[in-house]
Amino acid sequence: MPRGGPRVAATGEWRDDRTGERLPAGEAHAWHPGANQTLCGVPLSRAGLRRFQHVAWPDVFPESGGAAERVRRVCPCCLAASGRRSARGWSRPWVRRSPRP
């Protein structure tokens, strides 16, 4: 896995009026720079996904307040592959509370 964690690939893009920065829109997928597919296995070029190497994967979640303004859907398979169970929080490892004797 490359350093810095996954980045964003999305079906659309928009420009922020204040900064002029390109930001993701539509459906967002997790992607590692240098790879030709998303974490869920969708090929970038065949699916027509745009790469956003400057946008970190956690920034597409609504609670981040980052680049999530026009992201309509976050790929659930990429979400799971990145180590999160939901858009609300990081997954916790499973621990047995009361093992049988």
PAZAPA-4460 file (N, C-alpha, C; in steps of 0.05 Angstrom, whole numbers, plus 32768, in hexadecimal, padded with zeros to 4 digits):
% residues 101
    n_x    n_y    n_z   ca_x   ca_y   ca_z    c_x    c_y    c_z   seq   type   mol
   8011   7FE8   8000   8000   8000   8000   8012   8019   8000     1      M     A
   800D   802C   7FEE   801D   8044   7FEE   8019   8055   8007     2      P     A
   802C   8066   800C   802B   8078   8023   8014   808C   8020     3      R     A
   800A   8095   8036   7FF6   80AA   8036   7FD9   80A0   8033     4      G     A
   7FD5   8086   802F   7FBA   807C   802D   7FAE   8080   8012     5      G     A
   7F96   8076   800F   7F89   8078   7FF5   7F80   8094   7FEE     6      P     A
   7F7E   8099   7FD5   7F74   80B3   7FCA   7F59   80AE   7FBD     7      R     A
   7F4E   80C2   7FB0   7F32   80C1   7FA6   7F32   80C0   7F88     8      V     A
   7F20   80AF   7F7D   7F19   80AF   7F61   7EFB   80B2   7F60     9      A     A
   7EF1   80C3   7F4F   7ED4   80C8   7F4F   7EC9   80CA   7F33    10      A     A
   7EAF   80C8   7F30   7EA1   80C9   7F16   7E9F   80E5   7F0B    11      T     A
   7EA1   80F9   7F1C   7E9F   8115   7F13   7EB2   8127   7F22    12      G     A
   7EB2   8140   7F1A   7EC3   8154   7F27   7EB6   816F   7F27    13      E     A
   7EBE   8180   7F39   7EB5   819C   7F3A   7ECC   81AD   7F44    14      W     A
   7ECB   81C7   7F3F   7EE0   81D9   7F48   7ED5   81EB   7F5E    15      R     A
   7EE5   81EE   7F73   7EDE   8200   7F89   7EE1   821C   7F7F    16      D     A
   7ECD   822D   7F83   7ECE   8249   7F7A   7EE3   8259   7F88    17      D     A
   7EE8   8253   7FA1   7EFB   8263   7FB0   7F18   825C   7FAA    18      R     A
   7F1E   8242   7FA9   7F3A   823A   7FA5   7F40   8231   7F88    19      T     A
   7F2B   822A   7F79   7F30   8220   7F5E   7F39   8203   7F5D    20      G     A
   7F39   81F6   7F73   7F42   81DA   7F75   7F2E   81C7   7F6A    21      E     A
   7F38   81B2   7F5C   7F27   819D   7F51   7F1F   818A   7F68    22      R     A
   7F05   8184   7F6B   7EFC   8173   7F81   7EE9   815D   7F76    23      L     A
   7EE7   8146   7F83   7ED6   8130   7F79   7EB8   8135   7F7C    24      P     A
   7EA9   8129   7F6A   7E8C   812A   7F6B   7E81   8110   7F61    25      A     A
   7E68   810B   7F68   7E5B   80F2   7F5F   7E62   80DB   7F71    26      G     A
   7E6A   80C4   7F66   7E71   80AD   7F75   7E8F   80AC   7F7A    27      E     A
   7E97   80A9   7F93   7EB4   80A9   7F9A   7EBE   808D   7FA0    28      A     A
   7ED6   8087   7F97   7EE3   806D   7F9B   7EFF   8073   7FA7    29      H     A
   7F09   805F   7FB7   7F24   8061   7FC2   7F38   8056   7FAD    30      A     A
   7F4F   8063   7FAB   7F63   805C   7F96   7F7F   8062   7FA0    31      W     A
   7F92   8051   7F9B   7FAE   8056   7FA2   7FBC   8060   7F89    32      H     A
   7FCA   8077   7F8C   7FD9   8082   7F75   7FED   806D   7F6B    33      P     A
   7FEE   806B   7F51   7FFF   8057   7F44   7FF0   803E   7F3C    34      G     A
   7FD8   803A   7F47   7FC8   8023   7F3F   7FB4   802A   7F29    35      A     A
   7FAC   8017   7F1A   7F99   801C   7F04   7F7D   8015   7F0B    36      N     A
   7F78   800F   7F24   7F5D   8008   7F2D   7F58   8011   7F49    37      Q     A
   7F3E   8013   7F51   7F37   801B   7F6B   7F3B   8004   7F7F    38      T     A
   7F37   8009   7F98   7F39   7FF3   7FAC   7F24   7FDE   7FA8    39      L     A
   7F0D   7FE4   7F9D   7EF9   7FD0   7F98   7EFC   7FC2   7F7D    40      C     A
   7F10   7FC9   7F6E   7F16   7FBB   7F55   7F0C   7FC8   7F3C    41      G     A
   7F00   7FDF   7F3D   7EF6   7FED   7F25   7F0D   7FF9   7F16    42      V     A
   7F10   7FF3   7EFC   7F26   8000   7EED   7F20   801D   7EE8    43      P     A
   7F34   802E   7EEE   7F30   804B   7EED   7F28   8055   7ED1    44      L     A
   7F37   804D   7EBD   7F32   8058   7EA2   7F18   804D   7E96    45      S     A
   7F13   8034   7E99   7EFA   8028   7E8D   7EE1   8033   7E9A    46      R     A
   7EE2   8039   7EB3   7ECB   8043   7EC2   7EC8   8062   7EBE    47      A     A
   7EDC   806E   7EB3   7EDC   808B   7EAF   7EDF   809B   7EC8    48      G     A
   7EEE   8090   7EDB   7EF2   809D   7EF5   7F09   80B2   7EF3    49      L     A
   7F05   80C8   7EFF   7F19   80DD   7F00   7F29   80DA   7F1A    50      R     A
   7F43   80DE   7F18   7F55   80DA   7F30   7F59   80F5   7F3E    51      R     A
   7F59   80F3   7F58   7F5E   810B   7F69   7F74   8104   7F7D    52      F     A
   7F8C   8105   7F74   7FA3   80FD   7F84   7FA7   8110   7F9C    53      Q     A
   7F9D   8128   7F9A   7FA1   813C   7FAF   7F8B   813A   7FC5    54      H     A
   7F77   8128   7FC1   7F61   8126   7FD4   7F64   810B   7FE2    55      V     A
   7F67   810B   7FFC   7F6A   80F3   800C   7F4E   80E6   800F    56      A     A
   7F4E   80CB   8011   7F35   80BC   8012   7F23   80C5   8029    57      W     A
   7F2D   80CA   8042   7F1B   80D2   8057   7F0D   80ED   8052    58      P     A
   7F17   80FD   803F   7F0B   8117   803A   7EF0   8115   802A    59      D     A
   7EE9   80FE   8021   7ECF   80FC   8012   7EB8   80F5   8024    60      V     A
   7EBD   80F1   803E   7EA7   80EB   8050   7E9A   8105   805A    61      F     A
   7E80   8106   805C   7E73   811F   8064   7E7C   812B   807E    62      P     A
   7E83   811B   8092   7E8B   8125   80AC   7EA7   8132   80AB    63      E     A
   7EB6   812E   8095   7ED1   8139   8093   7ED0   8157   808C    64      S     A
   7EBB   815F   807E   7EB8   817B   8076   7ECC   8182   8060    65      G     A
   7EDA   816F   8055   7EEE   8174   8040   7EE1   8175   8025    66      G     A
   7EE8   8163   8013   7EE0   8163   7FF7   7EC6   8154   7FF3    67      A     A
   7EB6   8151   8008   7E9D   8140   8006   7E85   8150   7FFD    68      A     A
   7E87   8169   7FF7   7E70   8179   7FF1   7E5E   816E   7FDA    69      E     A
   7E6A   8165   7FC5   7E5A   815B   7FAE   7E5D   813D   7FA9    70      R     A
   7E69   812F   7FBC   7E6A   8112   7FBA   7E4F   8107   7FC2    71      V     A
   7E42   80F8   7FAF   7E27   80EE   7FB4   7E27   80D2   7FC0    72      R     A
   7E3C   80C2   7FB9   7E3D   80A6   7FC3   7E5A   809E   7FC6    73      R     A
   7E5F   8090   7FDC   7E7A   8085   7FE1   7E78   8067   7FDD    74      V     A
   7E89   805C   7FCC   7E88   8040   7FC6   7E8B   802F   7FDF    75      C     A
   7E77   801E   7FE5   7E79   800E   7FFE   7E8F   7FF9   7FFE    76      P     A
   7E96   7FEF   7FE6   7EAC   7FDB   7FE5   7EC7   7FE9   7FEA    77      C     A
   7ECB   8001   7FDF   7EE3   8010   7FE5   7EE5   8018   8002    78      C     A
   7ECE   801E   800E   7ECC   8025   802A   7ED6   800E   803B    79      L     A
   7ECC   7FF6   8035   7ED5   7FDE   8044   7EF2   7FD8   803F    80      A     A
   7EFB   7FDB   8026   7F17   7FD4   8020   7F2B   7FE8   802D    81      A     A
   7F21   8000   8033   7F33   8014   803F   7F35   8011   805D    82      S     A
   7F25   7FFF   8069   7F26   7FFA   8085   7F10   8007   8095    83      G     A
   7EFC   8012   8088   7EE5   801E   8096   7ECD   800D   8091    84      R     A
   7EBC   800A   80A5   7EA3   7FFB   80A2   7E8D   800D   8097    85      R     A
   7E8E   8026   809D   7E7A   8039   8094   7E86   8054   8092    86      S     A
   7E77   8067   8087   7E81   8082   8084   7E83   8090   80A0    87      A     A
   7E78   8083   80B4   7E77   8090   80CF   7E90   808C   80DF    88      R     A
   7E9E   8075   80DB   7EB6   8071   80EC   7EC7   805B   80E3    89      G     A
   7EDF   805A   80EE   7EF2   8045   80E8   7EE9   802C   80F5    90      W     A
   7EF0   8015   80E9   7EE8   7FFC   80F4   7EFA   7FF5   810C    91      S     A
   7EEE   7FE7   811F   7EFD   7FDE   8136   7F02   7FC0   8133    92      R     A
   7F18   7FB6   813C   7F1D   7F9A   813A   7F0A   7F8A   814C    93      P     A
   7F03   7F72   8143   7EF0   7F61   8152   7EFE   7F56   816A    94      W     A
   7EF1   7F56   8181   7EFC   7F4C   819A   7EE6   7F3B   81A7    95      V     A
   7EEC   7F23   81B0   7ED9   7F12   81BF   7ED7   7F1D   81DB    96      R     A
   7EBF   7F23   81E5   7EBB   7F2E   81FF   7EB9   7F18   8215    97      R     A
   7EA9   7F03   8210   7EA6   7EEE   8224   7EAB   7ED3   8216    98      S     A
   7EC3   7ECA   8216   7EC8   7EB0   8209   7EBC   7E99   8219    99      P     A
   7EB5   7E84   820A   7EA9   7E6D   8218   7EBF   7E5E   8227   100      R     A
   7EB8   7E51   823D   7ECC   7E42   824C   7ED7   7E29   823E   101      P     A
***
